[in-house]
């Protein structure tokens, strides 16, 4: 489609996806010698950032939602350079590479080197033998008819004990989900690729280890966690979204909720909004829904129920984050690492904890430590019904069970997320195909965000550039080159 005058594009949502997409749209248009579109980034909240928010209180720095990103995605690096944030980048301390799992009533370190892992006490001897047998487990090509769950994939490849001790808590630390219902190819596509390419996760890790050593990256076991180094910003993650909003200026409008869309004769949409209780309509050539999937479903329901249906099927896990600050002398454990995860058979409600002040020492005042406890998830939604006193009591009891002695906290902050993390459930790929099939019938409408093809900051940064390239190509009547 070619527009003779400057087109208008509305972006619904000023989280990291909406803001990064808007910036990429401006930049890509200029790179191609085009006049950037008239952009309006509309956010129902009175602040930007979505799940990215940093709280500063009593000398402590807490993340309300997103805790950081892994420094492995070029698009995130480019975004930080574009915003002149290089000097604000804050890599986690070297202790980031030391992680624990609480199993058999003890915090046990996860040895990242495969040989050291086999001689560690993390798994019982029989489970180690089963893990070695993974070398000879036949691979199973994924098919549209058989979408394998994370649980089934892990049990098939590494056995039930390694699944419950390693893989289940690892996915919990990322998705806070139910692995019996989650699609492995949607949640962990690289793991499936390794199985298909090498016939074995262990064999694939052995081959890939050589490349990683050449690149100076620590070798990790399948399921031990993602590669890359945890990174934040001095001042917290909100630094990123605030800088994005500053770069976009008055293109961002907070306190404006998109309530619906209405197709216009001749193309484009009327974007039906509400601001300060007043209804308004914006004529737009293109619309990008960069909001949560359930909001995108509500926005499109009146215009195209067949689009809203698969969007509404993308569910979210609930989560409560409890930030606890202690005098350093009141905690006997050294807190000498990233933190720990808790396998479900241990019977604890907490999913795990990050030792925040170990990773980022400036996040706690001198003489104090800060930890970030996650509780809830898809398998424990009732945690949201606990009041603050009940939550604090439950979390403190489990913190003391895991760490040994821990005195009374000097600082407590509780952040409740009823819809915390998108769940890529079985059938997710087919769901996305249904969404795209409807979008193909609605030229000028696009979706982006962490509900579709990756939940992290890196995924949002990469998808922002890809969607922006598609939109610029559509506005100019050109076919955009594949995003790299």
KOLMARSE-372556 format. One record per residue (C-alpha): x, y, z; residue in one letter. Coordinates in nm, 4 decimals. Layout:
N
[vexnu [X, Y, Z], a];
...
END
This chain:
484
[vexnu [0.0000, 0.0000, 0.0000], x];
[vexnu [0.1393, 0.3418, -0.0933], x];
[vexnu [0.0384, 0.6594, 0.0876], x];
[vexnu [0.0680, 0.9952, -0.0865], x];
[vexnu [0.0813, 1.1915, 0.2391], x];
[vexnu [0.2315, 1.1169, 0.5761], x];
[vexnu [0.0525, 0.8117, 0.7217], x];
[vexnu [-0.0664, 0.7811, 1.0800], x];
[vexnu [0.0240, 0.4732, 1.2843], x];
[vexnu [-0.1231, 0.4071, 1.6284], x];
[vexnu [0.0547, 0.1731, 1.8695], x];
[vexnu [-0.1554, 0.0372, 2.1551], x];
[vexnu [0.0707, -0.0127, 2.4566], x];
[vexnu [0.3791, 0.1700, 2.5841], x];
[vexnu [0.5622, -0.1242, 2.7343], x];
[vexnu [0.9056, -0.2222, 2.6049], x];
[vexnu [0.7491, -0.3710, 2.2881], x];
[vexnu [0.5428, -0.0671, 2.1942], x];
[vexnu [0.8166, 0.1836, 2.2715], x];
[vexnu [1.0927, -0.0105, 2.0949], x];
[vexnu [0.8689, -0.0682, 1.7917], x];
[vexnu [0.7917, 0.3034, 1.7695], x];
[vexnu [1.1607, 0.3964, 1.7819], x];
[vexnu [1.2455, 0.1333, 1.5208], x];
[vexnu [0.9666, 0.2607, 1.2931], x];
[vexnu [1.1091, 0.6124, 1.3016], x];
[vexnu [1.4658, 0.4929, 1.2451], x];
[vexnu [1.3900, 0.2428, 0.9681], x];
[vexnu [1.1791, 0.4946, 0.7778], x];
[vexnu [1.4651, 0.7463, 0.7829], x];
[vexnu [1.7171, 0.4777, 0.6807], x];
[vexnu [1.5053, 0.4088, 0.3699], x];
[vexnu [1.4762, 0.7766, 0.2836], x];
[vexnu [1.1125, 0.7935, 0.3907], x];
[vexnu [0.9374, 1.0442, 0.6128], x];
[vexnu [0.8559, 0.8680, 0.9426], x];
[vexnu [0.4835, 0.8124, 0.9997], x];
[vexnu [0.2831, 1.0206, 1.2422], x];
[vexnu [0.3070, 0.8004, 1.5475], x];
[vexnu [0.0816, 0.7873, 1.8503], x];
[vexnu [0.1809, 0.5407, 2.1219], x];
[vexnu [-0.1226, 0.5093, 2.3489], x];
[vexnu [-0.0891, 0.3725, 2.7029], x];
[vexnu [-0.3838, 0.3252, 2.9420], x];
[vexnu [-0.1635, 0.3565, 3.2507], x];
[vexnu [-0.0257, 0.6908, 3.3612], x];
[vexnu [0.3311, 0.5654, 3.3230], x];
[vexnu [0.5234, 0.3851, 3.0505], x];
[vexnu [0.7049, 0.0538, 3.0796], x];
[vexnu [0.4433, -0.2163, 3.1277], x];
[vexnu [0.6008, -0.4860, 3.3453], x];
[vexnu [0.9249, -0.2869, 3.3703], x];
[vexnu [0.9211, -0.0666, 3.6798], x];
[vexnu [1.1887, 0.0067, 3.9398], x];
[vexnu [1.1116, 0.0913, 4.3022], x];
[vexnu [1.3573, 0.2870, 4.5191], x];
[vexnu [1.2787, 0.2832, 4.8917], x];
[vexnu [1.4741, 0.2913, 5.2199], x];
[vexnu [1.8043, 0.2525, 5.0371], x];
[vexnu [1.6873, -0.0612, 4.8504], x];
[vexnu [1.6246, -0.0914, 4.4767], x];
[vexnu [1.3586, -0.3439, 4.3721], x];
[vexnu [1.2255, -0.4443, 4.0344], x];
[vexnu [0.8460, -0.4585, 4.0265], x];
[vexnu [0.8585, -0.6911, 3.7277], x];
[vexnu [1.1399, -0.7603, 3.4810], x];
[vexnu [1.4728, -0.8104, 3.6612], x];
[vexnu [1.7161, -0.7796, 3.3682], x];
[vexnu [1.8166, -0.9248, 3.0346], x];
[vexnu [2.0875, -1.1547, 2.9022], x];
[vexnu [2.3549, -0.9770, 2.6985], x];
[vexnu [2.3391, -1.2122, 2.4007], x];
[vexnu [2.0887, -1.0440, 2.1665], x];
[vexnu [2.2336, -0.7967, 1.9130], x];
[vexnu [1.9057, -0.6066, 1.8856], x];
[vexnu [1.9089, -0.5244, 2.2582], x];
[vexnu [2.2708, -0.4116, 2.2340], x];
[vexnu [2.1846, -0.1937, 1.9340], x];
[vexnu [1.8890, -0.0472, 2.1207], x];
[vexnu [2.1100, 0.0466, 2.4161], x];
[vexnu [2.3610, 0.2068, 2.1791], x];
[vexnu [2.0852, 0.3940, 1.9992], x];
[vexnu [1.9718, 0.5369, 2.3340], x];
[vexnu [2.3292, 0.6129, 2.4503], x];
[vexnu [2.2885, 0.3796, 2.7469], x];
[vexnu [2.6225, 0.1977, 2.7242], x];
[vexnu [2.7603, 0.3719, 3.0319], x];
[vexnu [2.4473, 0.2860, 3.2300], x];
[vexnu [2.4692, -0.0882, 3.1605], x];
[vexnu [2.5193, -0.2870, 3.4798], x];
[vexnu [2.6422, -0.6470, 3.4387], x];
[vexnu [2.5666, -0.8794, 3.7290], x];
[vexnu [2.8590, -0.9804, 3.9493], x];
[vexnu [3.0551, -1.2945, 3.8613], x];
[vexnu [2.8475, -1.4833, 4.1187], x];
[vexnu [2.5764, -1.4848, 3.8494], x];
[vexnu [2.7308, -1.8081, 3.7174], x];
[vexnu [2.6789, -1.9920, 4.0475], x];
[vexnu [2.3261, -2.1246, 4.0850], x];
[vexnu [2.1559, -2.3519, 4.3323], x];
[vexnu [1.8641, -2.5901, 4.3404], x];
[vexnu [1.6939, -2.6704, 4.6691], x];
[vexnu [1.6479, -3.0460, 4.6635], x];
[vexnu [1.6426, -3.3183, 4.9265], x];
[vexnu [1.6285, -3.0480, 5.1970], x];
[vexnu [1.9497, -2.8796, 5.0930], x];
[vexnu [2.0746, -2.6032, 4.8646], x];
[vexnu [2.2895, -2.7811, 4.6071], x];
[vexnu [2.5047, -2.5978, 4.3501], x];
[vexnu [2.4393, -2.6662, 3.9830], x];
[vexnu [2.7726, -2.7547, 3.8237], x];
[vexnu [2.7706, -2.6094, 3.4732], x];
[vexnu [3.0479, -2.8333, 3.3370], x];
[vexnu [2.8996, -3.1681, 3.2283], x];
[vexnu [3.1666, -3.3847, 3.3951], x];
[vexnu [3.1542, -3.1906, 3.7208], x];
[vexnu [2.7773, -3.2169, 3.7098], x];
[vexnu [2.7874, -3.5951, 3.6819], x];
[vexnu [3.0044, -3.6158, 3.9951], x];
[vexnu [2.7936, -3.3679, 4.1934], x];
[vexnu [2.5246, -3.4610, 4.4431], x];
[vexnu [2.2436, -3.2880, 4.2602], x];
[vexnu [2.0933, -3.6089, 4.1179], x];
[vexnu [2.0819, -3.9588, 4.2657], x];
[vexnu [2.3087, -4.2179, 4.1007], x];
[vexnu [2.0260, -4.3907, 3.9114], x];
[vexnu [1.9065, -4.0594, 3.7711], x];
[vexnu [2.2609, -3.9855, 3.6483], x];
[vexnu [2.2695, -4.3195, 3.4673], x];
[vexnu [1.9358, -4.2375, 3.3048], x];
[vexnu [2.0701, -3.8971, 3.2059], x];
[vexnu [2.3709, -4.0564, 3.0331], x];
[vexnu [2.1331, -4.2858, 2.8444], x];
[vexnu [1.9976, -3.9703, 2.6784], x];
[vexnu [2.2759, -4.0196, 2.4214], x];
[vexnu [2.0831, -4.3134, 2.2761], x];
[vexnu [1.7234, -4.1910, 2.3080], x];
[vexnu [1.5771, -4.1603, 1.9547], x];
[vexnu [1.4846, -3.8098, 1.8453], x];
[vexnu [1.1243, -3.7360, 1.7602], x];
[vexnu [1.0576, -3.4865, 1.4803], x];
[vexnu [0.7993, -3.2269, 1.5833], x];
[vexnu [0.4822, -3.2297, 1.3769], x];
[vexnu [0.1781, -3.0010, 1.3717], x];
[vexnu [-0.0348, -3.2974, 1.4803], x];
[vexnu [0.1827, -3.3734, 1.7848], x];
[vexnu [0.2793, -3.0727, 1.9936], x];
[vexnu [0.4903, -3.2244, 2.2716], x];
[vexnu [0.4721, -3.0734, 2.6187], x];
[vexnu [0.7810, -2.9545, 2.8057], x];
[vexnu [0.7214, -3.2298, 3.0637], x];
[vexnu [0.6838, -3.5095, 2.8072], x];
[vexnu [0.9899, -3.3940, 2.6131], x];
[vexnu [1.2071, -3.3756, 2.9244], x];
[vexnu [1.0933, -3.7106, 3.0652], x];
[vexnu [1.1513, -3.8748, 2.7277], x];
[vexnu [1.5015, -3.7366, 2.6906], x];
[vexnu [1.6507, -3.7133, 3.0415], x];
[vexnu [1.4183, -3.9224, 3.2594], x];
[vexnu [1.1636, -3.8384, 3.5296], x];
[vexnu [1.4048, -3.7472, 3.8104], x];
[vexnu [1.6192, -3.5106, 3.6027], x];
[vexnu [1.2972, -3.3601, 3.4689], x];
[vexnu [1.1517, -3.2885, 3.8137], x];
[vexnu [1.4840, -3.1770, 3.9650], x];
[vexnu [1.6263, -2.9705, 3.6770], x];
[vexnu [1.3878, -2.8985, 3.3917], x];
[vexnu [1.0692, -2.8269, 3.5858], x];
[vexnu [1.2276, -2.5639, 3.8150], x];
[vexnu [1.4183, -2.4150, 3.5215], x];
[vexnu [1.0969, -2.3545, 3.3261], x];
[vexnu [0.9376, -2.2266, 3.6455], x];
[vexnu [1.2125, -1.9669, 3.6738], x];
[vexnu [1.1318, -1.8474, 3.3210], x];
[vexnu [0.7570, -1.8997, 3.2699], x];
[vexnu [0.6173, -1.9857, 3.6162], x];
[vexnu [0.4096, -2.2316, 3.4176], x];
[vexnu [0.2724, -2.5835, 3.4185], x];
[vexnu [0.5136, -2.7942, 3.2075], x];
[vexnu [0.2462, -3.0582, 3.1470], x];
[vexnu [0.0536, -2.8004, 2.9417], x];
[vexnu [0.3344, -2.5967, 2.7868], x];
[vexnu [0.4572, -2.6501, 2.4306], x];
[vexnu [0.8272, -2.7342, 2.4186], x];
[vexnu [0.8755, -2.6115, 2.0615], x];
[vexnu [0.7162, -2.2765, 2.1490], x];
[vexnu [0.8845, -2.2311, 2.4873], x];
[vexnu [1.2283, -2.3750, 2.4072], x];
[vexnu [1.2667, -2.3942, 2.0290], x];
[vexnu [1.6472, -2.4074, 2.0473], x];
[vexnu [1.6375, -2.7211, 2.2633], x];
[vexnu [1.4184, -2.8923, 2.0040], x];
[vexnu [1.6567, -2.7782, 1.7289], x];
[vexnu [1.9528, -2.9315, 1.9151], x];
[vexnu [1.7698, -3.2633, 1.9445], x];
[vexnu [1.6875, -3.2628, 1.5731], x];
[vexnu [2.0335, -3.1538, 1.4608], x];
[vexnu [2.2466, -3.3771, 1.6832], x];
[vexnu [2.0085, -3.6555, 1.7857], x];
[vexnu [2.0920, -3.5939, 2.1519], x];
[vexnu [2.0998, -3.2949, 2.3851], x];
[vexnu [2.4238, -3.4123, 2.5474], x];
[vexnu [2.5905, -3.4724, 2.2124], x];
[vexnu [2.4712, -3.1368, 2.0872], x];
[vexnu [2.5986, -2.9623, 2.3980], x];
[vexnu [2.9376, -3.1265, 2.3496], x];
[vexnu [2.9617, -2.9941, 1.9953], x];
[vexnu [2.8331, -2.6489, 2.0853], x];
[vexnu [3.0656, -2.6276, 2.3846], x];
[vexnu [3.3652, -2.5878, 2.1560], x];
[vexnu [3.2058, -2.2889, 1.9868], x];
[vexnu [3.1117, -2.1357, 2.3202], x];
[vexnu [3.4609, -2.1784, 2.4620], x];
[vexnu [3.6036, -2.0045, 2.1565], x];
[vexnu [3.3598, -1.7210, 2.2194], x];
[vexnu [3.4423, -1.7137, 2.5906], x];
[vexnu [3.0950, -1.8276, 2.7003], x];
[vexnu [3.0526, -2.0612, 2.9972], x];
[vexnu [2.9369, -2.4095, 2.8901], x];
[vexnu [2.6040, -2.5086, 3.0389], x];
[vexnu [2.4040, -2.8241, 3.0650], x];
[vexnu [2.0764, -2.8621, 2.8797], x];
[vexnu [1.8141, -2.7311, 3.1185], x];
[vexnu [2.0650, -2.5574, 3.3458], x];
[vexnu [1.9520, -2.2189, 3.2186], x];
[vexnu [1.9909, -1.9835, 2.9240], x];
[vexnu [2.3276, -1.8559, 2.8067], x];
[vexnu [2.4393, -1.4973, 2.8315], x];
[vexnu [2.5183, -1.2710, 3.1256], x];
[vexnu [2.2461, -1.1063, 3.3332], x];
[vexnu [2.2541, -0.7314, 3.2765], x];
[vexnu [2.0565, -0.4361, 3.4093], x];
[vexnu [2.1125, -0.0611, 3.4308], x];
[vexnu [2.2407, 0.1621, 3.7040], x];
[vexnu [1.9201, 0.2877, 3.8560], x];
[vexnu [1.7285, -0.0233, 3.7499], x];
[vexnu [1.5471, -0.1544, 3.4450], x];
[vexnu [1.3140, 0.1452, 3.4334], x];
[vexnu [1.6116, 0.3364, 3.2945], x];
[vexnu [1.5551, 0.1645, 2.9594], x];
[vexnu [1.1848, 0.2452, 2.9171], x];
[vexnu [1.2257, 0.5990, 3.0497], x];
[vexnu [1.4994, 0.6661, 2.7951], x];
[vexnu [1.2814, 0.5196, 2.5188], x];
[vexnu [0.9919, 0.7447, 2.6182], x];
[vexnu [1.2225, 1.0475, 2.6250], x];
[vexnu [1.3437, 0.9649, 2.2727], x];
[vexnu [0.9838, 0.9475, 2.1454], x];
[vexnu [0.8698, 1.2611, 2.3243], x];
[vexnu [0.5109, 1.3701, 2.2597], x];
[vexnu [0.4501, 1.0670, 2.0375], x];
[vexnu [0.3680, 0.8860, 2.3652], x];
[vexnu [0.0311, 0.9546, 2.5292], x];
[vexnu [-0.0303, 0.8012, 2.8703], x];
[vexnu [-0.3730, 0.7736, 3.0270], x];
[vexnu [-0.5293, 0.6817, 2.6925], x];
[vexnu [-0.6933, 0.3420, 2.6565], x];
[vexnu [-0.7665, 0.1842, 2.3177], x];
[vexnu [-1.1091, 0.0229, 2.3465], x];
[vexnu [-1.1793, -0.0921, 1.9920], x];
[vexnu [-1.1158, -0.0678, 1.6189], x];
[vexnu [-1.3482, 0.0047, 1.3300], x];
[vexnu [-1.2397, -0.0463, 0.9661], x];
[vexnu [-1.2558, 0.2692, 0.7517], x];
[vexnu [-1.3879, 0.2816, 0.3979], x];
[vexnu [-1.0863, 0.2832, 0.1671], x];
[vexnu [-0.8506, 0.1318, 0.4247], x];
[vexnu [-0.7218, 0.2016, 0.7709], x];
[vexnu [-0.9053, 0.2084, 1.1015], x];
[vexnu [-1.0860, 0.4320, 1.3419], x];
[vexnu [-0.9100, 0.3721, 1.6737], x];
[vexnu [-1.1708, 0.4105, 1.9472], x];
[vexnu [-1.0113, 0.5439, 2.2659], x];
[vexnu [-1.0986, 0.6743, 2.6072], x];
[vexnu [-0.8994, 0.9464, 2.7845], x];
[vexnu [-0.9956, 1.0905, 3.1229], x];
[vexnu [-1.3439, 0.9467, 3.0815], x];
[vexnu [-1.3927, 1.1082, 2.7409], x];
[vexnu [-1.4341, 0.9039, 2.4221], x];
[vexnu [-1.2367, 0.9926, 2.1118], x];
[vexnu [-1.1581, 0.8428, 1.7725], x];
[vexnu [-0.8269, 0.8539, 1.5851], x];
[vexnu [-0.8106, 0.7904, 1.2100], x];
[vexnu [-0.5112, 0.5613, 1.1509], x];
[vexnu [-0.3614, 0.4054, 0.8412], x];
[vexnu [-0.1941, 0.1354, 1.0496], x];
[vexnu [-0.2392, -0.0048, 1.3996], x];
[vexnu [0.0091, -0.2095, 1.6034], x];
[vexnu [-0.1287, -0.3911, 1.9055], x];
[vexnu [0.1688, -0.4025, 2.1451], x];
[vexnu [-0.0444, -0.4718, 2.4508], x];
[vexnu [-0.1036, -0.8026, 2.6354], x];
[vexnu [-0.2904, -1.0633, 2.4320], x];
[vexnu [-0.6052, -1.0366, 2.6435], x];
[vexnu [-0.6169, -0.6617, 2.5784], x];
[vexnu [-0.5614, -0.7199, 2.2057], x];
[vexnu [-0.8524, -0.9669, 2.2161], x];
[vexnu [-1.0787, -0.7102, 2.3822], x];
[vexnu [-0.9795, -0.4414, 2.1301], x];
[vexnu [-1.0502, -0.6619, 1.8267], x];
[vexnu [-1.3549, -0.8514, 1.9566], x];
[vexnu [-1.6120, -0.6146, 1.8078], x];
[vexnu [-1.4380, -0.5946, 1.4707], x];
[vexnu [-1.3203, -0.9535, 1.4161], x];
[vexnu [-1.4260, -1.2198, 1.6701], x];
[vexnu [-1.2244, -1.4809, 1.4786], x];
[vexnu [-0.9087, -1.2823, 1.5529], x];
[vexnu [-1.0041, -1.2130, 1.9127], x];
[vexnu [-1.0672, -1.5824, 1.9830], x];
[vexnu [-0.7084, -1.7146, 1.9446], x];
[vexnu [-0.5730, -1.4004, 2.1141], x];
[vexnu [-0.7978, -1.4663, 2.4144], x];
[vexnu [-0.6685, -1.8249, 2.4334], x];
[vexnu [-0.3189, -1.7022, 2.5270], x];
[vexnu [-0.3266, -1.7223, 2.9051], x];
[vexnu [-0.0964, -1.5709, 3.1676], x];
[vexnu [0.0466, -1.7150, 3.4880], x];
[vexnu [-0.0110, -1.5294, 3.8158], x];
[vexnu [0.2907, -1.4399, 4.0263], x];
[vexnu [0.3757, -1.2593, 4.3473], x];
[vexnu [0.7204, -1.1058, 4.3953], x];
[vexnu [0.8293, -1.0508, 4.7546], x];
[vexnu [1.1411, -0.8385, 4.8055], x];
[vexnu [1.3021, -0.8912, 5.1460], x];
[vexnu [1.5861, -0.6875, 5.2951], x];
[vexnu [1.7795, -0.8167, 5.5961], x];
[vexnu [2.0731, -0.6999, 5.8038], x];
[vexnu [2.3599, -0.9025, 5.6560], x];
[vexnu [2.4492, -1.0456, 5.9980], x];
[vexnu [2.1023, -1.1993, 6.0384], x];
[vexnu [2.1358, -1.4366, 5.7398], x];
[vexnu [2.3738, -1.7282, 5.7916], x];
[vexnu [2.3896, -1.8474, 5.4294], x];
[vexnu [2.6612, -1.6801, 5.2233], x];
[vexnu [2.4173, -1.5929, 4.9397], x];
[vexnu [2.7120, -1.6615, 4.7113], x];
[vexnu [2.5416, -1.6841, 4.3742], x];
[vexnu [2.2519, -1.6038, 4.1462], x];
[vexnu [1.9986, -1.7607, 4.3777], x];
[vexnu [1.8047, -2.0858, 4.3748], x];
[vexnu [1.5062, -2.2661, 4.2271], x];
[vexnu [1.2775, -2.5121, 4.4041], x];
[vexnu [1.1575, -2.8349, 4.2365], x];
[vexnu [0.7873, -2.8938, 4.2892], x];
[vexnu [0.8322, -3.2275, 4.4783], x];
[vexnu [0.9993, -3.0342, 4.7624], x];
[vexnu [0.6545, -2.9140, 4.8647], x];
[vexnu [0.7366, -2.5427, 4.8981], x];
[vexnu [0.5105, -2.2711, 4.7614], x];
[vexnu [0.8004, -2.0455, 4.6651], x];
[vexnu [0.9320, -2.1036, 4.3147], x];
[vexnu [1.2780, -1.9704, 4.3926], x];
[vexnu [1.4676, -1.6578, 4.4860], x];
[vexnu [1.7276, -1.4239, 4.3416], x];
[vexnu [1.9987, -1.2954, 4.5740], x];
[vexnu [1.9693, -0.9461, 4.4332], x];
[vexnu [2.2357, -0.7728, 4.6426], x];
[vexnu [2.4894, -1.0407, 4.5452], x];
[vexnu [2.4210, -0.9814, 4.1770], x];
[vexnu [2.3959, -0.6028, 4.2085], x];
[vexnu [2.5545, -0.4906, 4.5389], x];
[vexnu [2.4313, -0.1314, 4.5052], x];
[vexnu [2.0689, -0.2540, 4.5284], x];
[vexnu [2.0918, -0.2767, 4.9099], x];
[vexnu [2.2335, -0.0291, 5.1642], x];
[vexnu [2.5666, -0.1105, 5.3246], x];
[vexnu [2.5407, -0.3867, 5.5822], x];
[vexnu [2.2202, -0.5283, 5.4321], x];
[vexnu [2.1219, -0.7949, 5.1813], x];
[vexnu [1.8261, -0.8046, 4.9441], x];
[vexnu [1.6541, -1.1105, 4.8024], x];
[vexnu [1.3690, -1.1368, 4.5557], x];
[vexnu [1.1340, -1.4304, 4.6179], x];
[vexnu [0.8877, -1.5565, 4.3564], x];
[vexnu [0.5749, -1.7391, 4.4698], x];
[vexnu [0.2665, -1.8588, 4.2841], x];
[vexnu [0.2722, -1.9506, 3.9177], x];
[vexnu [0.0244, -2.1362, 3.6995], x];
[vexnu [0.0028, -2.4275, 3.9442], x];
[vexnu [-0.0597, -2.2098, 4.2508], x];
[vexnu [-0.2961, -1.9272, 4.1504], x];
[vexnu [-0.4535, -1.9116, 4.4985], x];
[vexnu [-0.1433, -1.7340, 4.6291], x];
[vexnu [-0.2983, -1.4106, 4.5038], x];
[vexnu [-0.5739, -1.4466, 4.7619], x];
[vexnu [-0.3316, -1.4210, 5.0555], x];
[vexnu [-0.3084, -1.0819, 5.2208], x];
[vexnu [0.0274, -0.9145, 5.2779], x];
[vexnu [0.0651, -1.0499, 5.6323], x];
[vexnu [-0.0094, -1.4070, 5.5247], x];
[vexnu [0.2249, -1.3784, 5.2262], x];
[vexnu [0.5107, -1.2405, 5.4326], x];
[vexnu [0.4666, -1.5083, 5.6981], x];
[vexnu [0.4565, -1.7896, 5.4396], x];
[vexnu [0.7588, -1.6619, 5.2478], x];
[vexnu [0.9669, -1.5986, 5.5598], x];
[vexnu [0.9000, -1.9481, 5.6868], x];
[vexnu [1.0254, -2.1007, 5.3631], x];
[vexnu [1.3217, -1.8599, 5.3354], x];
[vexnu [1.4352, -1.9727, 5.6808], x];
[vexnu [1.3869, -2.3378, 5.5893], x];
[vexnu [1.6065, -2.2967, 5.2811], x];
[vexnu [1.8755, -2.0615, 5.4141], x];
[vexnu [1.8993, -2.1690, 5.7733], x];
[vexnu [1.8925, -1.8750, 6.0111], x];
[vexnu [1.7360, -1.5562, 5.8788], x];
[vexnu [1.6214, -1.2860, 6.1181], x];
[vexnu [1.3316, -1.0488, 6.0772], x];
[vexnu [1.3458, -0.8449, 5.7571], x];
[vexnu [1.4094, -0.4739, 5.7822], x];
[vexnu [1.2434, -0.4179, 5.4447], x];
[vexnu [0.9462, -0.5856, 5.2713], x];
[vexnu [0.7820, -0.4998, 4.9408], x];
[vexnu [0.5146, -0.7172, 4.7758], x];
[vexnu [0.4265, -0.6928, 4.4060], x];
[vexnu [0.1222, -0.8853, 4.2840], x];
[vexnu [0.0837, -0.9784, 3.9186], x];
[vexnu [-0.2475, -1.1418, 3.8298], x];
[vexnu [-0.1324, -1.1743, 3.4667], x];
[vexnu [0.2442, -1.1980, 3.4946], x];
[vexnu [0.3921, -1.4141, 3.2185], x];
[vexnu [0.2359, -1.5350, 2.8906], x];
[vexnu [0.1953, -1.9107, 2.8720], x];
[vexnu [0.2886, -2.0819, 2.5453], x];
[vexnu [0.0540, -2.3745, 2.5929], x];
[vexnu [0.0133, -2.6773, 2.3687], x];
[vexnu [-0.1136, -2.5629, 2.0315], x];
[vexnu [0.0567, -2.2238, 2.0564], x];
[vexnu [0.2026, -2.2433, 1.7040], x];
[vexnu [-0.1370, -2.3234, 1.5580], x];
[vexnu [-0.2849, -2.0381, 1.7623], x];
[vexnu [-0.0351, -1.7956, 1.6084], x];
[vexnu [-0.1202, -1.9259, 1.2609], x];
[vexnu [-0.4884, -1.8521, 1.3260], x];
[vexnu [-0.3986, -1.5021, 1.4398], x];
[vexnu [-0.1883, -1.4402, 1.1296], x];
[vexnu [-0.4576, -1.5764, 0.8995], x];
[vexnu [-0.7011, -1.3159, 1.0327], x];
[vexnu [-0.4418, -1.0360, 1.0218], x];
[vexnu [-0.3848, -1.1163, 0.6547], x];
[vexnu [-0.7490, -1.0188, 0.6003], x];
[vexnu [-0.7002, -0.6884, 0.7834], x];
[vexnu [-0.4264, -0.4934, 0.6015], x];
[vexnu [-0.2600, -0.2420, 0.8306], x];
[vexnu [-0.3169, -0.4327, 1.1556], x];
[vexnu [-0.0173, -0.5888, 1.3325], x];
[vexnu [0.0544, -0.7476, 1.6701], x];
[vexnu [0.3721, -0.7648, 1.8746], x];
[vexnu [0.4736, -0.8242, 2.2340], x];
[vexnu [0.5894, -1.1078, 2.4556], x];
[vexnu [0.2692, -1.3105, 2.4149], x];
[vexnu [0.3748, -1.4551, 2.0807], x];
[vexnu [0.7386, -1.5425, 2.0087], x];
[vexnu [0.9489, -1.4954, 2.3205], x];
[vexnu [0.8778, -1.3477, 2.6630], x];
[vexnu [1.2022, -1.1650, 2.7494], x];
[vexnu [1.3385, -0.8165, 2.6886], x];
[vexnu [1.5656, -0.9584, 2.4181], x];
[vexnu [1.2696, -1.1113, 2.2377], x];
[vexnu [1.0780, -0.7844, 2.2561], x];
[vexnu [1.3747, -0.5885, 2.1181], x];
[vexnu [1.4196, -0.8329, 1.8285], x];
[vexnu [1.0487, -0.8526, 1.7476], x];
[vexnu [1.0211, -0.4714, 1.7572], x];
[vexnu [1.2657, -0.4387, 1.4681], x];
[vexnu [1.0996, -0.7187, 1.2722], x];
[vexnu [0.7512, -0.5718, 1.3088], x];
[vexnu [0.8762, -0.2211, 1.2334], x];
[vexnu [1.0375, -0.3470, 0.9112], x];
[vexnu [0.7111, -0.5140, 0.8108], x];
[vexnu [0.5099, -0.1981, 0.8824], x];
[vexnu [0.7510, 0.0310, 0.6959], x];
[vexnu [0.7465, -0.2065, 0.4005], x];
[vexnu [0.3684, -0.2157, 0.4015], x];
[vexnu [0.3338, 0.1624, 0.4247], x];
[vexnu [0.5753, 0.2142, 0.1361], x];
[vexnu [0.4295, -0.0621, -0.0792], x];
[vexnu [0.7551, -0.2555, -0.0666], x];
[vexnu [0.8310, -0.6042, 0.0580], x];
[vexnu [1.0684, -0.5638, 0.3543], x];
[vexnu [1.3870, -0.7703, 0.3644], x];
[vexnu [1.3946, -1.0510, 0.6219], x];
[vexnu [1.4838, -0.9151, 0.9658], x];
[vexnu [1.8148, -1.0540, 1.0908], x];
END
